[in-house]
Amino acid sequence: MKITAGKYHGKNIDARPDKTLRPTSGKVREAVFNILRHGRFFKDDRFISDGNNELVEGRRVIDIFCGTGALGIEALSRGATHLTLVDQNARTLSVAQKNIKNLGEAVNTTFIRSDSTMLPSATIPCKLAFVDPPYGKNLAKPALKSLASAGWLEKGSVIILELGKQDEVESFDNFIKLDERLHNRTRIAILQYSGH
C-alpha cells in the first residue's frame, strides 16, 4: 500500500499478513479525502463550522480500529498536526507504530491500545475522526458513543465511518449524517458531531 497524496505521497504503508486485517484501499482513501476537501458541507445549513472550513490541515485527528493506521497516516501526510491511533490488538498497533516511525512522525502521534468502544478520556478533542470497525459486528454505534463520551470530539467534529456494503448507516444520537457513498464493498458515511 502507498500513501496517495501529500508530503509522503508514494511512500509505503506496511501491513502485517493477517486475514482479519482489512486495510482501507488506496482508492477508498483517496475518495475519502476528496470528499473532505471538496464536499459541499459548507453550503449546507446543517454543517456546524468553527469558521475554519479546513477539515484536515492543521487539525488533530483520531483513527480508531486503526489497523495499519493508513487513514490517519493519510491525514498526517495532508497536513494534520497530530494523530492518535487506537487499536486493541498489540501486534496490529506495532505495525502502525512502525509505519509512523518510518515517516519520522512519532513526535506527532499518540498510540493507545484500547477497545475502540471503550476509549480512555481524551486530553484534547479532535476535529476529525476515522472509525473503521470490523464489518457486520454492529460496533459503529458503541464506538461513536465512546468517542463522544470520552471527550474525543468537539462540537462540529467530522467523522468518517467506514462500513461494509451490507451494513446499514443507522441514525446515531448527536450525529448528523452529511453524506454517504458506496465504493465497491465499502460504504462511507460522513457524520458530524452536534454536541451533547
C-alpha positions as CSV (number, residue, x, y, z in Angstrom):
1,M,0.0,0.0,0.0
2,K,1.2,3.5,-0.8
3,I,0.2,6.9,0.6
4,T,-2.0,8.6,-2.0
5,A,-1.2,12.3,-1.6
6,G,0.5,15.0,0.5
7,K,4.1,15.3,1.7
8,Y,4.5,11.5,1.9
9,H,2.9,10.7,-1.4
10,G,4.1,7.4,-2.8
11,K,5.7,6.2,0.4
12,N,4.8,2.6,1.5
13,I,2.5,1.6,4.3
14,D,3.3,-1.8,5.7
15,A,0.6,-4.3,6.7
16,R,1.2,-7.5,8.6
17,P,-0.1,-10.6,6.9
18,D,-3.4,-11.2,8.8
19,K,-6.7,-12.3,7.3
20,T,-8.6,-10.3,9.9
21,L,-7.0,-7.0,8.8
22,R,-8.8,-5.1,6.1
23,P,-6.7,-2.1,5.2
24,T,-8.6,0.7,3.5
25,S,-7.7,0.6,-0.2
26,G,-5.9,3.5,-1.8
27,K,-8.9,4.2,-4.0
28,V,-11.2,4.5,-0.9
29,R,-8.6,6.6,1.0
30,E,-8.4,9.0,-2.0
31,A,-12.2,9.1,-2.3
32,V,-12.5,9.9,1.4
33,F,-10.0,12.8,1.3
34,N,-11.6,14.2,-1.9
35,I,-14.9,14.3,-0.1
36,L,-13.3,16.1,2.9
37,R,-11.6,18.5,0.6
38,H,-14.4,19.2,-1.9
39,G,-17.6,18.2,-0.1
40,R,-20.4,20.6,-0.2
41,F,-20.8,20.7,3.5
42,F,-20.3,24.4,3.9
43,K,-23.3,25.2,1.7
44,D,-25.5,23.1,4.0
45,D,-27.1,24.8,7.0
46,R,-26.8,21.6,8.9
47,F,-23.0,21.8,8.9
48,I,-21.5,23.2,12.1
49,S,-18.3,25.2,11.4
50,D,-15.9,26.9,13.7
51,G,-15.2,29.4,11.0
52,N,-12.3,27.4,9.6
53,N,-13.5,25.3,6.7
54,E,-10.3,23.2,6.5
55,L,-11.1,19.7,7.8
56,V,-7.6,18.1,7.7
57,E,-4.8,20.6,7.5
58,G,-3.8,22.0,10.9
59,R,-6.3,19.7,12.7
60,R,-6.0,17.0,15.4
61,V,-7.2,13.6,14.1
62,I,-8.1,10.3,15.8
63,D,-8.2,6.9,14.0
64,I,-9.9,4.1,15.9
65,F,-9.9,0.5,14.9
66,C,-6.8,1.9,13.2
67,G,-5.2,-1.3,11.9
68,T,-2.2,-0.2,9.8
69,G,-3.0,3.4,10.5
70,A,-3.5,4.1,6.8
71,L,-6.3,6.7,7.1
72,G,-4.6,8.6,9.9
73,I,-1.3,8.5,8.1
74,E,-3.0,10.0,5.0
75,A,-4.3,12.8,7.3
76,L,-0.7,13.5,8.6
77,S,0.6,13.5,5.0
78,R,-2.0,16.1,4.1
79,G,-1.2,18.4,7.0
80,A,-2.9,17.2,10.1
81,T,-0.9,18.4,13.2
82,H,-1.5,15.4,15.5
83,L,-2.7,11.9,15.1
84,T,-4.0,9.5,17.7
85,L,-4.1,5.8,16.6
86,V,-6.2,3.3,18.6
87,D,-6.4,-0.4,18.3
88,Q,-6.8,-3.2,20.9
89,N,-4.5,-5.7,19.1
90,A,-0.9,-5.2,20.2
91,R,0.6,-6.7,17.1
92,T,-1.5,-4.6,14.8
93,L,-0.7,-1.4,16.8
94,S,3.0,-2.3,16.5
95,V,2.7,-2.3,12.7
96,A,1.1,1.2,12.9
97,Q,3.9,2.3,15.1
98,K,6.5,1.0,12.6
99,N,4.7,2.9,9.8
100,I,4.7,6.2,11.8
101,K,8.4,5.7,12.8
102,N,9.4,5.1,9.1
103,L,7.8,8.5,8.3
104,G,9.5,10.3,11.2
105,E,6.1,11.3,12.6
106,A,6.4,9.7,16.1
107,V,6.5,13.1,17.8
108,N,3.2,14.0,16.2
109,T,1.5,10.7,17.0
110,T,0.0,9.1,20.1
111,F,-0.7,5.4,20.3
112,I,-3.4,3.9,22.5
113,R,-4.0,0.2,23.0
114,S,-7.7,0.1,23.8
115,D,-11.0,-1.4,22.8
116,S,-12.4,1.3,20.5
117,T,-15.8,1.0,22.0
118,M,-14.4,1.8,25.5
119,L,-11.9,4.6,24.9
120,P,-10.0,6.3,27.7
121,S,-10.6,10.0,28.3
122,A,-9.2,12.5,25.8
123,T,-6.9,15.3,26.9
124,I,-7.7,17.4,23.8
125,P,-10.6,16.8,21.4
126,C,-10.1,16.1,17.7
127,K,-11.7,17.8,14.8
128,L,-11.6,14.7,12.5
129,A,-12.2,11.0,13.4
130,F,-11.9,7.9,11.4
131,V,-14.0,4.9,12.5
132,D,-13.4,1.7,10.7
133,P,-14.9,-1.2,12.7
134,P,-14.9,-4.8,11.6
135,Y,-17.8,-5.3,9.1
136,G,-21.0,-6.8,10.3
137,K,-20.3,-6.6,14.0
138,N,-22.5,-3.6,14.9
139,L,-19.7,-1.8,16.6
140,A,-20.2,1.7,15.0
141,K,-22.8,2.9,17.5
142,P,-20.8,2.0,20.6
143,A,-17.6,3.4,19.1
144,L,-19.3,6.7,18.3
145,K,-20.8,6.8,21.7
146,S,-17.3,6.2,23.2
147,L,-15.7,8.9,21.1
148,A,-18.3,11.4,22.3
149,S,-18.5,10.4,26.0
150,A,-14.7,10.2,26.4
151,G,-14.3,13.7,25.1
152,W,-12.5,12.9,21.8
153,L,-15.0,15.1,19.8
154,E,-15.8,18.7,19.9
155,K,-19.0,20.2,18.6
156,G,-18.7,20.2,14.8
157,S,-16.1,17.4,14.6
158,V,-16.4,15.3,11.4
159,I,-16.4,11.6,11.5
160,I,-15.6,9.3,8.6
161,L,-17.4,6.0,9.2
162,E,-16.3,3.0,7.1
163,L,-18.7,0.1,6.9
164,G,-19.4,-3.0,4.8
165,K,-21.6,-2.6,1.8
166,Q,-24.4,-4.7,3.6
167,D,-24.1,-2.6,6.8
168,E,-26.8,0.0,7.4
169,V,-26.0,3.5,8.4
170,E,-28.4,3.9,11.3
171,S,-29.2,7.2,13.0
172,F,-26.9,8.0,15.9
173,D,-27.7,10.3,18.8
174,N,-25.9,13.6,18.5
175,F,-24.6,12.8,15.0
176,I,-25.8,14.4,11.7
177,K,-25.3,12.3,8.5
178,L,-23.9,14.7,5.9
179,D,-23.2,12.3,3.1
180,E,-22.9,8.6,2.2
181,R,-21.1,6.9,-0.6
182,L,-20.6,3.4,-1.8
183,H,-17.2,2.2,-3.2
184,N,-17.4,-1.5,-4.2
185,R,-17.7,-3.4,-0.9
186,T,-17.2,-0.3,1.2
187,R,-19.8,2.1,2.5
188,I,-18.5,5.5,3.6
189,A,-20.7,7.7,5.8
190,I,-19.7,11.3,6.7
191,L,-21.1,12.3,10.0
192,Q,-20.8,15.4,12.1
193,Y,-21.0,15.6,15.9
194,S,-23.7,18.1,17.0
195,G,-22.6,18.1,20.7
196,H,-24.3,16.8,23.8
